[in-house]
Every structure is written in C-alpha cells, then in structure tokens.
Amino acid sequence: MKTTILILLVSMSSLLAACSNSSGGVNKGLVGAATGGILGSLVGDHLLKSNNNGSSSSSSTTGGTTTTSSSSGGSGGGLSSHAGLISGAVAGYAAGAISDSMAQNEVRQKYLDGYNKGRSDAIKDLYWLKRDAERPSSGDGVQRRYYEVPVPEHITTDGVLVEPRKVVIEVVE
C-alpha cells in the first residue's frame, strides 16, 4: 500500500508539470486523472483489500464423500489489485475533460460576444463619419456678407434710362 502511494505521488508530481494545454492554462482532464487516481487508490483499493482479506470456506456432501474447499482473498495482482486507482483515474479524467471543454466553450462565447460588440462599434463609427462627411460645411474659414446698395436713376452711355432700384452685393472676406 505504501509503495502504491509513493508511486502515485511521484507520478502525480511529474504529471502536474506537464498539465498545460495549448492555450497555456491547466489541463483539467490530466489534473482530474491524477486526483481521481490518488483518491481511488487510497479509498477504493483500501476498501477492496479490506473486503478481500476475509476467507471463505464451503463444504459439500455427495454420495457419502465430503469435499471441502477454501479460498483466501489476498491481493490477486494485475489489474484487479488496482481497480480503485484505475476507476478513479478514468472518472477523474472524464470529469476534468468535461470541465475543460465547458470552460473552452465559455471562453469562445465571450470572444464572439466581444467580437460582435466591436463590429457594432465600428459600424457606428462609420455611420458618424459618413454623416459628417455628407453634411454641408459651414466653417470653411470664409465669411460672406451681403449689403443692400441703392442705385439712383441714371442714363447709361448707350442712352438707356435706368430706374432707381436696390442691388444686393456679396462681400467675401
């Protein structure tokens, strides 16, 4: 039991060093596998071994002959001796992978929301630029003034009589 825990701690420390995903964050699937493996090893293997330590015997009688068989539940070796470790690692990896996938979907949705808001702002800016460009400019630095000047009755050089009137003169400054 102590060697299993020692092996798990060493493997977990080496595994946590490599638990980064492509975006630079922690890969929750690998962390979940390590955590689930340790918890499964400590809890599951301990419970399985305590259930297997008892011995059972059975006897049967057939035709006057008695047959007795007994079995003791020691560690059988192989995969069955580390069932808690394996099931904990698998469950931890599955939970971590699902959590990681949900986090990536959330990040993607936030990115799309921000992208759409940015596009909206760009369209608003374009609207205001176009509106200002189409507006007639009144502040071009030129000042125009109009004066009304009375013109008296007179005869031109051609001999035409011009009646008295008022003329508007534009002065550009």
C-alpha positions as CSV (number, residue, x, y, z in Angstrom):
1,M,0.0,0.0,0.0
2,K,2.8,2.4,0.9
3,T,4.6,1.7,-2.4
4,T,1.5,2.4,-4.3
5,I,1.0,5.7,-2.7
6,L,4.7,6.6,-3.2
7,I,4.5,5.7,-6.9
8,L,1.3,7.7,-7.3
9,L,2.8,10.8,-5.6
10,V,5.9,10.7,-7.8
11,S,3.8,10.1,-11.0
12,M,1.4,12.9,-10.0
13,S,4.2,15.4,-9.4
14,S,5.7,14.6,-12.9
15,L,2.2,14.7,-14.4
16,L,1.3,18.1,-13.0
17,A,4.4,19.6,-14.6
18,A,3.0,18.6,-18.0
19,C,-0.6,19.6,-17.3
20,S,-0.8,22.7,-19.5
21,N,-3.0,22.8,-22.6
22,S,-2.4,24.7,-25.9
23,S,-3.8,27.9,-24.5
24,G,-1.4,28.0,-21.6
25,G,-3.9,27.0,-18.9
26,V,-4.1,23.9,-16.8
27,N,-5.5,20.8,-18.5
28,K,-8.2,19.8,-16.1
29,G,-8.5,16.3,-17.6
30,L,-5.0,15.4,-16.6
31,V,-5.3,17.0,-13.1
32,G,-8.6,15.2,-12.7
33,A,-7.0,11.9,-13.7
34,A,-4.2,12.4,-11.2
35,T,-6.5,13.4,-8.4
36,G,-9.0,10.7,-9.1
37,G,-6.3,8.1,-9.3
38,I,-4.9,9.1,-5.9
39,L,-8.4,9.2,-4.3
40,G,-9.3,5.9,-6.0
41,S,-6.1,4.3,-4.8
42,L,-6.5,5.5,-1.2
43,V,-10.2,4.9,-0.8
44,G,-11.1,2.2,-3.4
45,D,-8.1,0.0,-3.1
46,H,-8.2,0.1,0.7
47,L,-11.9,-0.9,0.7
48,L,-11.4,-3.6,-1.8
49,K,-8.5,-5.1,0.2
50,S,-10.4,-5.0,3.4
51,N,-13.2,-6.9,1.8
52,N,-10.9,-9.4,0.3
53,N,-8.9,-10.2,3.5
54,G,-11.6,-12.4,4.9
55,S,-11.5,-16.1,4.0
56,S,-14.4,-18.2,3.0
57,S,-14.9,-22.0,3.0
58,S,-17.6,-24.2,1.7
59,S,-18.3,-27.9,2.1
60,S,-20.5,-30.2,0.1
61,T,-21.5,-33.8,0.5
62,T,-22.2,-36.0,-2.4
63,G,-22.6,-39.8,-2.2
64,G,-21.1,-40.1,1.3
65,T,-17.9,-38.2,0.3
66,T,-17.3,-34.7,1.9
67,T,-15.4,-32.2,-0.2
68,T,-14.1,-29.0,1.5
69,S,-12.7,-26.0,-0.4
70,S,-11.4,-22.8,0.9
71,S,-10.2,-19.6,-0.7
72,S,-8.4,-16.7,0.8
73,G,-8.7,-13.2,-0.7
74,G,-5.2,-11.9,-0.9
75,S,-4.0,-9.5,-3.5
76,G,-4.6,-11.2,-6.8
77,G,-2.1,-9.0,-8.7
78,G,-2.7,-7.5,-12.1
79,L,-5.5,-5.0,-12.8
80,S,-7.8,-6.3,-10.1
81,S,-5.5,-5.2,-7.3
82,H,-5.6,-1.6,-8.5
83,A,-9.2,-1.3,-9.5
84,G,-9.7,1.8,-7.4
85,L,-6.7,3.5,-8.9
86,I,-7.9,2.8,-12.5
87,S,-11.5,3.7,-11.9
88,G,-10.6,6.8,-10.0
89,A,-8.2,7.9,-12.8
90,V,-10.8,7.3,-15.5
91,A,-13.6,9.1,-13.6
92,G,-11.2,12.0,-12.8
93,Y,-10.1,12.3,-16.4
94,A,-13.7,12.3,-17.6
95,A,-14.8,14.9,-15.1
96,G,-11.7,17.1,-15.9
97,A,-12.2,16.8,-19.7
98,I,-15.8,17.8,-19.4
99,S,-14.9,20.7,-17.2
100,D,-12.2,21.8,-19.6
101,S,-14.5,21.6,-22.6
102,M,-17.1,23.7,-20.8
103,A,-14.5,26.3,-19.9
104,Q,-13.3,26.4,-23.5
105,N,-16.9,26.9,-24.8
106,E,-17.4,29.7,-22.3
107,V,-14.2,31.4,-23.5
108,R,-15.2,31.0,-27.1
109,Q,-18.7,32.5,-26.4
110,K,-17.1,35.5,-24.6
111,Y,-14.8,36.0,-27.6
112,L,-17.7,36.0,-30.0
113,D,-19.7,38.5,-27.8
114,G,-16.7,40.8,-27.7
115,Y,-16.1,40.5,-31.5
116,N,-19.8,41.3,-32.2
117,K,-19.7,44.4,-29.9
118,G,-16.5,45.5,-31.7
119,R,-18.2,45.2,-35.1
120,S,-21.1,47.1,-33.8
121,D,-18.9,49.9,-32.6
122,A,-17.1,50.0,-36.0
123,I,-20.4,50.3,-37.8
124,K,-21.5,53.2,-35.6
125,D,-18.2,55.0,-36.2
126,L,-18.6,54.5,-39.9
127,Y,-22.1,55.9,-39.7
128,W,-21.0,59.1,-37.9
129,L,-18.0,59.6,-40.3
130,K,-20.3,59.3,-43.3
131,R,-22.9,61.6,-41.8
132,D,-20.3,64.3,-41.0
133,A,-18.8,64.0,-44.5
134,E,-22.1,64.5,-46.2
135,R,-23.1,67.4,-44.0
136,P,-22.6,70.8,-45.7
137,S,-19.7,72.5,-44.1
138,S,-20.3,75.9,-42.6
139,G,-17.0,76.6,-41.0
140,D,-14.7,76.7,-44.0
141,G,-13.0,79.9,-42.9
142,V,-14.7,82.1,-45.5
143,Q,-17.1,84.8,-44.2
144,R,-19.8,86.1,-46.5
145,R,-21.7,89.3,-46.0
146,Y,-24.5,90.8,-48.1
147,Y,-25.1,94.5,-48.4
148,E,-28.0,96.3,-50.0
149,V,-27.0,99.3,-52.0
150,P,-29.4,101.8,-53.5
151,V,-28.8,102.6,-57.2
152,P,-30.2,106.1,-58.3
153,E,-31.9,106.8,-61.6
154,H,-29.4,107.4,-64.3
155,I,-28.7,107.2,-68.1
156,T,-26.1,104.7,-69.3
157,T,-23.5,105.5,-72.0
158,D,-25.7,103.8,-74.5
159,G,-28.5,106.2,-73.8
160,V,-30.7,103.8,-71.7
161,L,-32.6,105.3,-68.8
162,V,-32.2,103.1,-65.6
163,E,-34.9,103.5,-63.0
164,P,-33.9,103.8,-59.3
165,R,-33.6,100.4,-57.5
166,K,-31.7,98.5,-54.7
167,V,-28.9,96.0,-55.5
168,V,-27.6,93.3,-53.2
169,I,-23.8,93.0,-53.2
170,E,-22.0,89.9,-51.8
171,V,-18.7,90.6,-50.0
172,V,-16.4,87.6,-49.3
173,E,-13.8,88.1,-46.6
